[in-house]
Amino acid sequence: MSHAATPLTMTNATVKIATPRLSERHVAGVLILALCAVLVLIIALPLWALLSKSLEDVNGRFVGLANFVTYATTPTLLASLTNSLVVAGLTTAIVVPLAFVYAYALCRSRIPGKGLFYAAAMVPVFAPSLLSGLALIYLFGNQGLLKSWMMGASLYGPVGIIAAETLYSFPHAVLILVTALALSDGRLREAAEAMGTSRWRIFRTITLPGARYGVISATFVVFTLVVTDFGIPKVIGGQFSVLATDAYRQVVGQQNFPMGAVVGLILLVPAVLAFFADRIVQKRQSAMLSARAVPYAPKPERRRDLALLAFASLVALAVVGPYAVAVWGSFVRYWPYNLSLTLANYDFATVEPSGWEPYRNSLLLASLTAVIGTALIFSGAYLIEKLKVAPRLRGFAQFLAMLPMAVPGLVLGLGYVFFFNAAWNPLGFLYGTLAILVINTIAHFYTVGHITSVTSLKQIDSEFEAVSASLKVPFWSTFRRVTAPICMPAILDIAVYVFVNALTTVSAVIFLYGADTKLASIAIVHMDEAGAVAPAAGMAAVIMATAIAVKLAHLALDRMVFGRLQRWRQR
């Protein structure tokens, strides 16, 4: 009896051991399925609704490509497409060379104050895009300090849009090009210098080819940012129509939702093309690096350093100066005739019925988006990257997670209007609430956070999960006790990125707010429309100050707290 009982006992023991592992796989599969469902709901279905609406007439009947034909045969609408492409092309042609030389000064010279110059270039990141337009109005508008510099030309139109977009997109190009120049292998340049090769030939045959993929990537990013931006053309464009303002006019002004959907899809085309081109470029860039690559350490060279210092100083002044003037203008009593200082422009209730409420709404939106969005993004990346179950579902989730990068905010906002505002949608009650603003903002900025999370998770050895599995520790315990603490700096980076962008976003939420959920960035648009430029600049300055304060707190926390907690990773 004892011998017969032994196999049965062992079988039961085996079952008891296997069951938790089986249930763990079930839990993992359910969580990945839930992630796919969430991403389909907040990303894929709104885009499907946008496509469907473009194939309908105003009464909801299917008309195929008739709306696209109407668009192509309407000269005023077609002119907006041409205007957008021309403005984006000219802005890109200005920004990329300027940003390249600026990044070259930061990476390939010995100029003093590199950190200060880098910080100066990043100032526009922390402000709504509308502030660059308002800043130029203070300088070159009808009552601008430097109006005579315009030599009779009008700021309101393509000139103003290109100038403001240059300010707005400059830091994005600098970020990419600094990375590209920093990643270049310094050994080639050192060898060329040792052989007595001229500086121009070194630049032409080593520096520029080594950074070419960064230049291409910056070109696509700047072009896409400009062609899809809404805030700047709305503030400073005057009667000059572009795609983004056309979409706004069709939906808000004319209630022509099908034509708005058509414009949205046209906006999507350059963004999608730029996205795929950028992905190819990034893969080739990483392939250029070898394990033996060394960073280039520039040597002091007086003439070069003085020339680059002068250039960097002028560009930094051109970037920071307009924003400083806009902040100053927000405190001026009556620009430019009475320059005495006052806080009256910050009494927003005189021009905005809800007063400071939009700013409080923006703070609440940014906080909720940072907390909920970071939790969803990082947890989703962990499910995709670390759990080796349901490979097809994980691949589908990865595709959905990367999709928002190719979708402009205005297009996503239009998709949300058509999906959540549809009569058949049981989630229609969310429209106009803070909840839909949070959901939309998370979806809009999902991809960058996801890439950051995946990059951080890839740095963690898979042995952590292997050891946990061998010790029968469930993956959620490993995630809570090991993975999340190790990745805490990256998690904080994601939270701050989402917070700052939620504060400054305009295009993605312009169609979605309600009477009680107006945001600060929307209030700026309305103040500017009412001619209240100083209060609009004041609200934008408050947003910028808040974003900068959060970033400084992030840097301090990263250095003082996480710097010590992560010391174990250093040898």
C-alpha positions as CSV (number, residue, x, y, z in Angstrom):
1,M,0.0,0.0,0.0
2,S,2.8,2.3,0.9
3,H,4.5,1.7,-2.4
4,A,1.3,2.3,-4.3
5,A,0.6,5.5,-2.5
6,T,4.0,7.0,-3.3
7,P,3.4,7.8,-7.0
8,L,0.0,9.3,-6.2
9,T,1.6,11.5,-3.6
10,M,4.2,12.7,-6.0
11,T,1.6,13.4,-8.7
12,N,-0.4,15.5,-6.3
13,A,2.7,17.3,-5.3
14,T,3.5,18.0,-8.9
15,V,0.1,19.3,-9.5
16,K,0.4,21.6,-6.5
17,I,3.7,22.9,-7.8
18,A,2.5,23.4,-11.4
19,T,-0.9,25.1,-10.6
20,P,0.6,28.4,-9.4
21,R,2.7,28.6,-12.5
22,L,-0.3,27.9,-14.7
23,S,-2.4,30.5,-12.9
24,E,0.4,33.0,-13.2
25,R,0.5,32.5,-17.0
26,H,-3.3,33.0,-17.0
27,V,-3.0,36.2,-15.0
28,A,-0.2,37.4,-17.4
29,G,-2.4,36.6,-20.4
30,V,-5.4,38.3,-19.0
31,L,-3.3,41.4,-18.2
32,I,-1.8,41.6,-21.7
33,L,-5.3,41.1,-23.2
34,A,-6.6,44.0,-20.9
35,L,-3.7,46.2,-22.1
36,C,-4.6,45.5,-25.7
37,A,-8.2,46.4,-25.0
38,V,-7.3,49.7,-23.3
39,L,-5.0,50.7,-26.2
40,V,-7.6,49.7,-28.8
41,L,-10.1,51.9,-26.9
42,I,-8.0,55.0,-26.4
43,I,-6.0,54.8,-29.7
44,A,-7.3,52.5,-32.4
45,L,-11.0,53.1,-32.2
46,P,-10.8,56.9,-32.3
47,L,-8.7,56.7,-35.4
48,W,-11.1,54.2,-36.9
49,A,-13.9,56.7,-36.2
50,L,-12.0,59.4,-37.9
51,L,-11.6,57.3,-41.0
52,S,-15.2,56.3,-41.0
53,K,-16.4,59.9,-40.7
54,S,-14.3,61.0,-43.7
55,L,-16.3,58.5,-45.8
56,E,-19.7,59.9,-44.7
57,D,-21.7,63.0,-45.6
58,V,-23.1,65.4,-43.0
59,N,-26.1,63.2,-42.5
60,G,-24.1,60.1,-41.8
61,R,-24.6,58.4,-45.1
62,F,-21.7,56.5,-46.8
63,V,-20.3,58.5,-49.7
64,G,-17.0,56.8,-50.3
65,L,-14.2,59.2,-51.4
66,A,-16.6,62.0,-52.3
67,N,-15.3,64.2,-49.5
68,F,-11.7,63.8,-50.7
69,V,-12.7,64.7,-54.2
70,T,-14.5,67.8,-52.9
71,Y,-11.4,68.7,-50.9
72,A,-9.1,68.3,-53.9
73,T,-11.4,70.4,-56.1
74,T,-11.8,73.3,-53.6
75,P,-9.1,75.9,-54.3
76,T,-9.2,77.5,-50.8
77,L,-8.9,74.1,-49.0
78,L,-6.1,72.9,-51.4
79,A,-4.3,76.2,-50.7
80,S,-4.1,75.3,-47.0
81,L,-2.3,72.1,-47.9
82,T,0.2,74.1,-50.0
83,N,0.6,76.7,-47.3
84,S,1.3,74.1,-44.7
85,L,3.9,72.3,-46.8
86,V,5.7,75.6,-47.7
87,V,5.8,76.9,-44.1
88,A,7.0,73.5,-42.8
89,G,9.6,73.2,-45.5
90,L,11.0,76.8,-45.0
91,T,11.0,76.4,-41.2
92,T,12.9,73.1,-41.4
93,A,15.4,74.7,-43.8
94,I,16.1,77.4,-41.2
95,V,15.9,75.3,-38.0
96,V,18.1,72.3,-38.8
97,P,21.3,74.2,-39.9
98,L,21.0,76.5,-36.9
99,A,20.4,73.6,-34.5
100,F,23.3,71.6,-36.1
101,V,25.8,74.4,-35.5
102,Y,24.4,75.0,-32.0
103,A,24.7,71.3,-31.2
104,Y,28.2,71.3,-32.7
105,A,29.2,74.2,-30.4
106,L,27.9,72.2,-27.4
107,C,29.6,68.9,-28.4
108,R,32.7,69.8,-30.5
109,S,34.2,72.9,-28.8
110,R,35.5,74.1,-25.5
111,I,33.1,77.0,-25.1
112,P,32.3,77.9,-21.5
113,G,28.8,77.6,-20.0
114,K,27.6,74.6,-22.1
115,G,25.0,73.7,-19.5
116,L,23.6,77.2,-19.6
117,F,23.5,77.3,-23.4
118,Y,21.8,73.9,-23.4
119,A,19.2,75.1,-20.9
120,A,18.6,78.2,-22.9
121,A,17.8,76.1,-26.0
122,M,15.3,74.1,-24.0
123,V,13.2,77.0,-22.8
124,P,10.5,76.6,-25.5
125,V,9.8,73.0,-24.5
126,F,8.3,74.3,-21.2
127,A,5.9,76.8,-22.8
128,P,2.7,76.3,-24.9
129,S,3.5,76.8,-28.6
130,L,1.2,79.9,-28.5
131,L,3.7,81.8,-26.3
132,S,6.3,82.0,-29.1
133,G,3.6,83.7,-31.3
134,L,2.6,86.1,-28.5
135,A,6.3,86.9,-27.9
136,L,6.8,87.9,-31.5
137,I,3.6,90.0,-31.4
138,Y,5.2,92.0,-28.5
139,L,8.3,92.5,-30.6
140,F,7.2,92.8,-34.2
141,G,3.4,93.1,-34.1
142,N,1.4,96.2,-34.9
143,Q,2.4,97.7,-31.5
144,G,5.7,95.9,-31.3
145,L,8.9,97.3,-29.9
146,L,10.8,96.4,-33.0
147,K,8.0,96.9,-35.6
148,S,10.3,99.0,-37.8
149,W,12.5,96.0,-38.3
150,M,9.7,94.5,-40.4
151,M,10.2,97.2,-43.1
152,G,6.5,97.4,-43.8
153,A,5.9,93.7,-43.9
154,S,3.1,92.2,-41.7
155,L,3.9,89.7,-38.9
156,Y,0.5,88.2,-39.2
157,G,0.8,85.5,-41.8
158,P,3.6,83.2,-43.2
159,V,6.4,85.4,-41.9
160,G,5.1,85.3,-38.3
161,I,4.3,81.6,-38.5
162,I,7.7,80.6,-39.7
163,A,9.5,82.8,-37.1
164,A,7.4,81.4,-34.2
165,E,7.6,77.8,-35.4
166,T,11.4,78.3,-35.6
167,L,11.5,79.2,-31.9
168,Y,9.1,76.3,-31.0
169,S,10.8,73.5,-32.9
170,F,14.4,74.6,-32.3
171,P,14.9,72.6,-29.0
172,H,13.6,69.4,-30.5
173,A,16.2,69.6,-33.3
174,V,18.9,70.5,-30.8
175,L,18.1,67.4,-28.7
176,I,18.4,65.1,-31.6
177,L,21.5,66.6,-33.0
178,V,23.3,66.8,-29.7
179,T,22.7,63.1,-29.3
180,A,23.9,62.3,-32.8
181,L,27.1,64.3,-32.4
182,A,27.7,62.8,-28.9
183,L,27.3,59.2,-30.3
184,S,29.9,59.7,-33.1
185,D,33.1,57.7,-32.8
186,G,35.9,60.1,-31.8
187,R,38.7,57.8,-33.1
188,L,38.2,58.8,-36.7
189,R,38.6,62.5,-36.0
190,E,41.6,62.0,-33.7
191,A,43.3,59.9,-36.5
192,A,42.5,62.6,-39.1
193,E,43.9,65.4,-36.8
194,A,47.1,63.3,-36.2
195,M,47.5,63.1,-40.0
196,G,47.2,66.8,-40.4
197,T,43.9,66.8,-42.3
198,S,42.3,70.3,-42.6
199,R,39.3,71.2,-40.4
200,W,37.0,71.7,-43.3
201,R,37.8,68.3,-44.8
202,I,37.3,66.6,-41.3
203,F,33.9,68.3,-41.0
204,R,32.9,67.3,-44.6
205,T,34.2,63.7,-44.5
206,I,33.9,62.7,-40.8
207,T,31.6,64.9,-38.7
208,L,28.8,65.4,-41.2
209,P,28.6,61.8,-42.4
210,G,28.8,60.6,-38.8
211,A,25.8,62.7,-37.8
212,R,23.8,62.4,-41.1
213,Y,21.1,60.1,-39.6
214,G,20.6,62.6,-36.8
215,V,20.3,65.4,-39.3
216,I,17.7,63.3,-41.3
217,S,15.8,62.5,-38.1
218,A,15.8,66.2,-37.0
219,T,14.5,67.2,-40.4
220,F,11.5,64.8,-40.2
221,V,10.7,65.7,-36.6
222,V,10.8,69.5,-37.2
223,F,8.8,69.2,-40.5
224,T,6.1,67.1,-38.7
225,L,5.9,69.4,-35.7
226,V,5.4,72.4,-37.9
227,V,2.9,71.0,-40.4
228,T,0.7,69.6,-37.5
229,D,0.9,72.6,-35.1
230,F,-2.3,74.4,-34.3
231,G,-1.4,77.0,-31.6
232,I,1.0,79.3,-33.5
233,P,-1.1,79.6,-36.8
234,K,-4.1,80.3,-34.6
235,V,-2.4,83.1,-32.7
236,I,-0.2,84.7,-35.4
237,G,-1.4,83.4,-38.7
238,G,-4.0,86.0,-39.5
239,Q,-5.9,85.1,-42.7
240,F,-3.2,82.7,-43.8
241,S,-4.8,79.2,-43.7
242,V,-2.9,76.0,-42.9
243,L,-4.2,72.5,-42.4
244,A,-4.5,72.6,-38.6
245,T,-6.5,75.8,-38.6
246,D,-8.6,74.5,-41.5
247,A,-9.5,71.4,-39.5
248,Y,-10.5,73.6,-36.5
249,R,-12.6,75.9,-38.7
250,Q,-14.4,72.9,-40.4
251,V,-15.3,71.3,-37.1
252,V,-15.9,74.2,-34.7
253,G,-16.8,77.0,-37.1
254,Q,-18.8,75.2,-39.8
255,Q,-19.8,72.0,-38.0
256,N,-18.7,70.1,-41.1
257,F,-17.4,67.0,-39.4
258,P,-16.8,64.9,-42.5
259,M,-14.6,67.6,-44.1
260,G,-12.8,68.0,-40.8
261,A,-12.1,64.3,-40.8
262,V,-10.7,64.6,-44.3
263,V,-8.3,67.4,-43.3
264,G,-7.3,65.3,-40.2
265,L,-6.4,62.3,-42.4
266,I,-4.4,64.6,-44.7
267,L,-2.5,65.9,-41.7
268,L,-1.9,62.3,-40.8
269,V,0.0,61.5,-44.0
270,P,3.2,63.5,-43.5
271,A,3.3,62.5,-39.9
272,V,3.1,58.8,-40.7
273,L,5.7,59.1,-43.5
274,A,8.0,61.0,-41.1
275,F,7.5,58.4,-38.4
276,F,8.5,55.4,-40.5
277,A,11.4,57.3,-42.1
278,D,12.6,58.2,-38.6
279,R,12.3,54.6,-37.4
280,I,14.5,53.5,-40.3
281,V,17.0,56.2,-39.5
282,Q,17.2,55.3,-35.8
283,K,17.9,51.7,-36.6
284,R,20.8,52.7,-38.9
285,Q,22.1,55.1,-36.4
286,S,22.4,52.4,-33.7
287,A,24.0,50.1,-36.2
288,M,26.9,52.6,-36.7
289,L,28.0,52.3,-33.1
290,S,30.6,49.7,-32.1
291,A,31.6,48.4,-28.7
292,R,35.0,50.1,-29.2
293,A,33.7,53.5,-30.1
294,V,35.0,56.4,-27.9
295,P,33.5,59.8,-27.4
296,Y,35.4,62.7,-29.0
297,A,37.1,65.1,-26.5
298,P,37.7,68.4,-28.2
299,K,40.9,70.3,-27.6
300,P,40.9,74.1,-27.0
301,E,41.2,76.1,-30.1
302,R,40.8,79.9,-29.7
303,R,39.4,81.0,-33.0
304,R,36.9,78.2,-33.3
305,D,35.8,78.5,-29.7
306,L,35.3,82.3,-29.9
307,A,33.3,82.0,-33.2
308,L,31.1,79.2,-31.8
309,L,30.7,81.1,-28.5
310,A,29.5,84.2,-30.4
311,F,27.1,82.1,-32.5
312,A,25.7,80.2,-29.5
313,S,25.3,83.5,-27.6
314,L,23.3,85.1,-30.4
315,V,21.1,82.0,-30.9
316,A,20.5,81.7,-27.2
317,L,19.5,85.3,-27.0
318,A,17.2,85.0,-30.0
319,V,15.5,82.0,-28.3
320,V,15.3,83.3,-24.7
321,G,14.8,87.0,-25.5
322,P,11.3,86.8,-27.0
323,Y,10.0,84.7,-24.1
324,A,11.6,87.1,-21.6
325,V,9.9,90.0,-23.5
326,A,6.5,88.2,-23.4
327,V,6.8,87.6,-19.6
328,W,7.8,91.3,-19.2
329,G,4.8,92.3,-21.3
330,S,2.4,90.3,-19.1
331,F,3.3,92.7,-16.3
332,V,3.1,95.9,-18.3
333,R,0.1,98.2,-17.9
334,Y,-0.4,99.3,-21.5
335,W,2.1,98.0,-24.1
336,P,4.1,99.9,-25.5
337,Y,2.8,103.3,-24.3
338,N,2.8,102.8,-20.5
339,L,5.5,100.4,-19.5
340,S,4.9,100.7,-15.7
341,L,4.5,97.3,-14.0
342,T,1.2,95.9,-12.7
343,L,-0.4,92.6,-11.7
344,A,-3.7,93.6,-13.2
345,N,-3.1,91.4,-16.2
346,Y,-3.0,88.4,-13.9
347,D,-6.6,89.1,-12.7
348,F,-7.8,86.7,-15.4
349,A,-11.4,87.1,-14.3
350,T,-11.6,90.4,-16.2
351,V,-11.2,88.7,-19.6
352,E,-11.9,85.0,-18.8
353,P,-15.1,84.3,-16.9
354,S,-13.7,81.4,-15.0
355,G,-10.6,83.4,-13.9
356,W,-7.8,81.1,-12.6
357,E,-10.0,78.0,-12.9
358,P,-8.4,76.9,-16.3
359,Y,-5.0,76.9,-14.6
360,R,-6.2,74.8,-11.8
361,N,-7.8,72.4,-14.3
362,S,-4.5,72.2,-16.2
363,L,-2.7,71.4,-12.9
364,L,-5.3,68.7,-12.1
365,L,-5.1,67.3,-15.7
366,A,-1.3,67.2,-15.6
367,S,-1.2,65.5,-12.2
368,L,-3.8,62.9,-13.0
369,T,-2.2,62.2,-16.4
370,A,1.3,61.9,-14.8
371,V,0.1,59.4,-12.1
372,I,-2.3,57.3,-14.1
373,G,-0.4,57.6,-17.4
374,T,3.0,56.7,-15.9
375,A,1.5,53.7,-14.1
376,L,-0.3,52.4,-17.3
377,I,2.7,53.1,-19.6
378,F,5.4,51.5,-17.4
379,S,3.2,48.5,-16.4
380,G,2.2,48.0,-20.1
381,A,5.9,48.1,-21.2
382,Y,6.7,45.5,-18.5
383,L,4.0,43.2,-19.7
384,I,5.2,43.5,-23.3
385,E,8.9,43.3,-22.6
386,K,9.3,40.9,-19.7
387,L,6.5,38.4,-19.8
388,K,7.2,35.7,-22.3
389,V,3.5,34.7,-22.9
390,A,1.0,35.4,-25.7
391,P,3.6,36.6,-28.2
392,R,1.0,37.7,-30.8
393,L,-0.9,39.7,-28.2
394,R,2.3,41.3,-27.0
395,G,3.3,42.2,-30.6
396,F,-0.1,43.7,-31.2
397,A,0.2,45.8,-27.9
398,Q,3.7,46.9,-29.1
399,F,2.2,48.1,-32.4
400,L,-0.6,50.0,-30.6
401,A,1.9,51.5,-28.1
402,M,4.0,52.9,-31.0
403,L,1.0,54.2,-33.0
404,P,0.5,57.6,-31.2
405,M,4.0,58.7,-32.3
406,A,2.7,58.9,-35.8
407,V,-0.6,60.6,-34.9
408,P,-0.6,64.5,-34.5
409,G,-2.5,65.7,-31.5
410,L,-5.1,67.5,-33.5
411,V,-5.9,64.3,-35.5
412,L,-6.2,62.3,-32.3
413,G,-8.5,65.0,-30.8
414,L,-10.7,64.8,-33.9
415,G,-10.9,61.0,-33.6
416,Y,-12.0,61.4,-30.0
417,V,-14.8,63.8,-31.0
418,F,-16.1,61.4,-33.6
419,F,-15.8,58.3,-31.4
420,F,-16.8,59.5,-27.9
421,N,-19.4,61.9,-29.2
422,A,-21.2,59.3,-31.4
423,A,-24.8,58.7,-30.5
424,W,-24.3,54.9,-30.3
425,N,-21.3,55.0,-28.0
426,P,-22.2,54.2,-24.3
427,L,-19.1,56.1,-23.3
428,G,-20.5,59.3,-24.6
429,F,-21.0,60.6,-21.1
430,L,-17.2,61.1,-20.9
431,Y,-17.3,63.8,-23.6
432,G,-16.5,67.3,-22.1
433,T,-15.3,65.9,-18.8
434,L,-11.9,65.9,-17.2
435,A,-11.7,62.1,-17.7
436,I,-11.7,62.3,-21.5
437,L,-9.0,65.0,-21.3
438,V,-6.9,62.7,-19.2
439,I,-7.5,59.7,-21.4
440,N,-6.7,61.7,-24.6
441,T,-3.5,63.2,-23.1
442,I,-2.2,59.8,-22.0
443,A,-2.9,58.4,-25.5
444,H,-1.2,61.4,-27.2
445,F,2.1,61.1,-25.3
446,Y,2.0,57.3,-24.8
447,T,4.8,56.3,-27.2
448,V,7.6,58.4,-25.8
449,G,6.9,57.1,-22.3
450,H,6.7,53.5,-23.7
451,I,10.0,53.8,-25.5
452,T,11.6,55.2,-22.3
453,S,10.2,52.3,-20.3
454,V,11.3,49.6,-22.7
455,T,14.8,51.1,-22.9
456,S,15.1,51.0,-19.1
457,L,13.7,47.5,-18.9
458,K,16.1,46.2,-21.5
459,Q,19.0,47.3,-19.3
460,I,17.8,44.9,-16.5
461,D,19.2,41.4,-16.9
462,S,16.6,38.7,-17.6
463,E,18.2,36.6,-14.8
464,F,16.0,38.6,-12.3
465,E,12.9,37.0,-13.8
466,A,14.6,33.6,-14.2
467,V,15.6,33.5,-10.5
468,S,12.2,34.7,-9.4
469,A,10.6,31.9,-11.5
470,S,12.9,29.3,-10.1
471,L,12.0,30.4,-6.6
472,K,8.3,30.3,-7.5
473,V,8.0,34.1,-6.9
474,P,5.1,35.5,-9.0
475,F,6.0,38.1,-11.6
476,W,3.9,40.8,-9.9
477,S,6.1,40.5,-6.7
478,T,9.3,40.7,-8.9
479,F,7.8,43.8,-10.6
480,R,6.9,45.5,-7.2
481,R,10.1,44.6,-5.3
482,V,12.8,44.5,-8.0
483,T,11.9,46.0,-11.4
484,A,10.0,49.2,-10.3
485,P,12.7,50.3,-7.7
486,I,15.5,49.7,-10.2
487,C,13.7,51.7,-12.9
488,M,12.5,54.5,-10.6
489,P,14.6,57.2,-12.3
490,A,13.1,56.3,-15.7
491,I,9.6,56.2,-14.1
492,L,10.1,59.7,-12.7
493,D,11.4,60.9,-16.2
494,I,8.2,59.6,-17.7
495,A,6.0,61.3,-15.1
496,V,7.7,64.6,-15.6
497,Y,7.6,64.4,-19.4
498,V,3.8,63.6,-19.3
499,F,3.2,66.3,-16.7
500,V,4.9,69.1,-18.7
501,N,3.3,68.1,-22.0
502,A,-0.1,67.8,-20.4
503,L,0.3,71.4,-19.1
504,T,1.3,72.8,-22.5
505,T,-0.8,70.8,-24.9
506,V,-3.3,72.7,-27.1
507,S,-4.1,70.8,-30.3
508,A,-5.1,67.4,-28.8
509,V,-7.7,68.9,-26.3
510,I,-9.0,71.9,-28.3
511,F,-12.2,69.9,-29.3
512,L,-12.7,68.0,-26.0
513,Y,-13.1,70.4,-23.1
514,G,-16.4,71.3,-21.5
515,A,-17.8,74.4,-19.7
516,D,-16.2,73.3,-16.4
517,T,-13.0,71.7,-17.8
518,K,-11.5,74.5,-19.8
519,L,-7.7,74.3,-19.7
520,A,-5.1,77.1,-19.4
521,S,-3.9,76.5,-22.9
522,I,-7.4,76.8,-24.3
523,A,-8.0,80.0,-22.2
524,I,-4.9,81.5,-23.9
525,V,-6.5,80.9,-27.3
526,H,-9.7,82.6,-26.2
527,M,-7.9,85.5,-24.5
528,D,-5.9,86.1,-27.7
529,E,-9.1,85.9,-29.8
530,A,-10.6,88.6,-27.5
531,G,-7.5,90.8,-28.1
532,A,-6.3,90.4,-24.5
533,V,-2.7,89.7,-25.4
534,A,-1.2,90.6,-21.9
535,P,-3.5,88.3,-19.9
536,A,-2.9,85.6,-22.5
537,A,0.9,86.0,-22.1
538,G,0.4,86.0,-18.3
539,M,-1.4,82.7,-18.4
540,A,1.3,81.2,-20.7
541,A,4.0,82.6,-18.4
542,V,2.4,80.9,-15.4
543,I,2.3,77.6,-17.3
544,M,5.9,77.9,-18.3
545,A,7.0,78.8,-14.7
546,T,5.1,75.8,-13.4
547,A,6.7,73.4,-15.9
548,I,10.2,74.8,-15.3
549,A,9.7,74.5,-11.5
550,V,8.6,70.8,-11.9
551,K,11.6,70.1,-14.1
552,L,14.0,71.7,-11.6
553,A,12.4,69.7,-8.7
554,H,12.9,66.6,-10.9
555,L,16.6,67.3,-11.4
556,A,17.1,68.0,-7.7
557,L,15.3,64.8,-6.7
558,D,17.2,62.8,-9.3
559,R,20.5,64.1,-8.1
560,M,20.0,64.0,-4.3
561,V,17.8,61.0,-3.9
562,F,18.0,58.6,-6.9
563,G,21.6,59.4,-7.4
564,R,22.4,57.8,-4.0
565,L,19.9,55.0,-4.4
566,Q,21.3,54.0,-7.8
567,R,25.0,54.1,-6.6
568,W,25.0,50.3,-6.4
569,R,25.0,50.2,-10.3
570,Q,28.3,51.9,-10.4
571,R,31.6,50.1,-10.1
